[in-house]
Amino acid sequence: MSPISMRTTAISALAAVAAAGALLLPASPAAAAPPVDGNIGSFGYGKTNQAGCTDHPGPINKNRTFTSATGKRAAKVERSFRAEESGTVSARGRVENRSTAVADADNGAFDTVRFTARQLVRVNDTNAGLDCKLGVLADTQSGADLKVNRNGRVRIEWDRGRAGQIEQILVSRNGNPVVDKIRPSRHGGTTFNVTPGTYLVFVQFQTRVNETDIPAGTQLTKRARFQVELDYRRR
């Protein structure tokens, strides 16, 4: 099951006002970007991996924007899936995924940002005589632009429960990775130096379960929690 990549789009608007016989006024300066400007993405998938089987009803996703001025925002998806062959159901699945983000600013610059997710995935093998190899996946992909005005350090700390996986924690500047953690340990942290400019942070959390993971005729549920927090500190 390949996750759909999160794409953050920047939208800008220009306005010009003219009136016949009136003085031409200079255009207003463009509004400054907020110190933290980000996106939260929640996804849910159900997919079969057996010839002749089909999965229904298809993936689900929801995206929400957030900034340092919006307070806590959440993107939540819920969907039930089923796998079948010629109308006969092999297994049923369930995905629930609630992803959140909240950020604070200080004197026009990034101060803190925190990403979290709570995910539930379940597969119920309802037909011991038929195996469509149904897999269900909860996927969170969130990120933000972080504005830094002064030299300093940023502390990243991450934590997750026993289930699920932090797939990636990436911090980059001008396309160059500063921190890139692929499937890190359950708990950890690191610190890096920053200079004035804009940094991009991206996090991805996943929890999955497959029909092939469980004995025929049984059910498996996984519940997972994740948190990644970045905190700016002056030197």
N, C-alpha and C positions, 0 to 999 in steps of 0.2 A: 504494500500500500504506500504509494508515494504521496507525501504531504504536499498540499498546494502551497507554493511559496507566497509569503506575505510581501506585498508591494506597497510601500508608503508613497503616496502621491502628494506633491506640493502643489497647491493651487494658488495662483496669484491673480489679482484683479486690478485693472487700471481704469480710471474714470476721468473724463474730460468734460468740463461744463463750459458752454458758450451761449451767450445771449446776444441777439441782434441789438446793436447800438450800445452794448455794455462794454466796460473795460475787460480786457483779457487778463484773467488772474492766473498766477502760476499754479501748476498742479500741486496738490497736497502731497507731502512726502509719504512714501509707502509705510504702512504700519510695521514696526519692528517685530521680528519673530519672537515668540515667547521663549523664555529661558529653557523650558522643556516642552517639546512638541512631539507627540507620539501617537501610536496606534496599537490597539489591542486586537488580536485575532484569535477566535475560537473556532475549531473545526471538529467534525465528527464523521467517521467513515465506517462503512460496512462493506466487505469485499470477499467474494468467494474465490477459491483457488483450485477449482475442479472442473474439468471439461463437462459440458452439459448442464452445469448449474448456473443459476442467476441470482443476483442479490438485489434487494429492494429495500427502501425506495430511492437510494442514491445518497450522496454526501450532503452535509449541511455545514454552513459557516455563517459567522457573524463578525463584523468588524466595528469598532468604535474608536473615535479619536479621544485624546486627552491632552491637557497641557498643565503647566504648573498653576494655572488659575481655575481649573475646572473642579478640583477635588477628586475624590475617588470615582473611577468609572469602571464599568464591568461589561463584558460581552459573554453571553450565555447561550449555549445550544443544548438541545435535548432531542434525541431521535431513537426510535426503535427500528431494528433491521431484521430481515429474515432472508434465509438462503433456501432455495428450492430447486428441485429438478422435476420438470414436467408437471408443475403444480403441487408436488409433494414437498412439504417443508422438512428440511434437514435440521436446521437450528435457528434460534432466534437470538438477536443481540440487542444491546442497549448501550448508548453513549450519553453521558451527561458531562458537560464541560463548562465551568465558570471561571473565566480569566479576568483579572483585575489589574489596574495600575493606578498609582497615585504619586504625585510629585510636589516638591516645594522649591521655591526660589528664594534667593537672598540678594538684595541690591542688584536686581536685574540679571542674575546669573543662576545657573543650576546649583541646587543645594543637596537635595535627596530625590531619589526615585525608587519605587518599590514595585516589583511585578510579582503577582501570585497566581496560582491556579488550583482549583479543586476538581479532580476528574474521577468519574466512575465509568468503568467498562464491564460489561457482563455478556457471557455467552451461555445459552441454555441449549444443550444438545437434546432436542425433543424427539429425535428419531434415531434409535440405536442402529437401525438397519441401513441408514443412508448417511454418507459423509460428504458434504459439500465444502468442507474446510473453510467455514466462515471465520473471518477475522474482523474484529472491531477495534477502532483506534480513536482515542481522544488526542487532539493535537493543539497546543497553544503556541502561537508565534506572535510575539510582541516586540516593540522597539520604540526608540525615541532619539531625537536630536537633542544634545545637551550643550548648552552655551556656557563656556568657561571664560571669565573675565580676568582672572588673576592666576599666577603660578600657584600650584598647590599639589595636593595628592587626592586621589579617589580610592576609597576602600570599597571593594566588592565582597559581599558575603552571600553565600547560598546555602539552602537547606531543602531537603525533601524527605518524605516518608519512605517506608520500606518498598512500596510499589512505585512503578513508573520510573522514568529516566529524564534527567536534565540532558537533553541532546546537545545543546550548545549555549555558551555565553560568549558573545563576541562584542568587543569594543574596538572601533576603528576611527581613524582620522584621515581624511583625504583618500579614502580607499585603502589605507595601510593598517593592518591589524596591530592593535596595541595589546589586547588580551584576547586570546582565543582558546576557550576551554571546551573540548569535545568530550561529552559524557564524563564529567568530573565525578569525584566521590560524592557521597550523599550530603556531606557537610564540608564546608571549606571557605576559604577567603584568600584574597590577594590585594595588593596595593600597587598603584602605578602613579607616576608623576604626570601632571597636566600643565599645559601652558595655554594662554588665551587662544580661543578658537572654538570650533564646533566639533563635538565627538558624537559618534553614532553608537548606540548600544542595541543589541538584538539578543533575545532569549527565546529558547524553544524547549517546551516540555511535552512529553508523550507518555501515554499509558495504553497498553494493548493487551488483548487476550484473543486466543485462537481456539477454534473447535478442536484442533488436533492436540491442544494442551491438556484436554480433560478426557476421562473415560466416557465411553458412549452412554448416553442417557443421563448424564449429570450436568451440573451447572457450576460456573466459576465467576465470581465477582471480584474485581480489584478496585480499591479506592486509593487515590493518590493525592498528595498535597505538595506544593512547590512554593518556594519564595527565593527571589534574588533581589538584593538591595544594594544600591550604590550611594555612597555618602562622600560629599566633597569636604576636604579638610585643608585649611590654610597651612602652609609650611611654618 
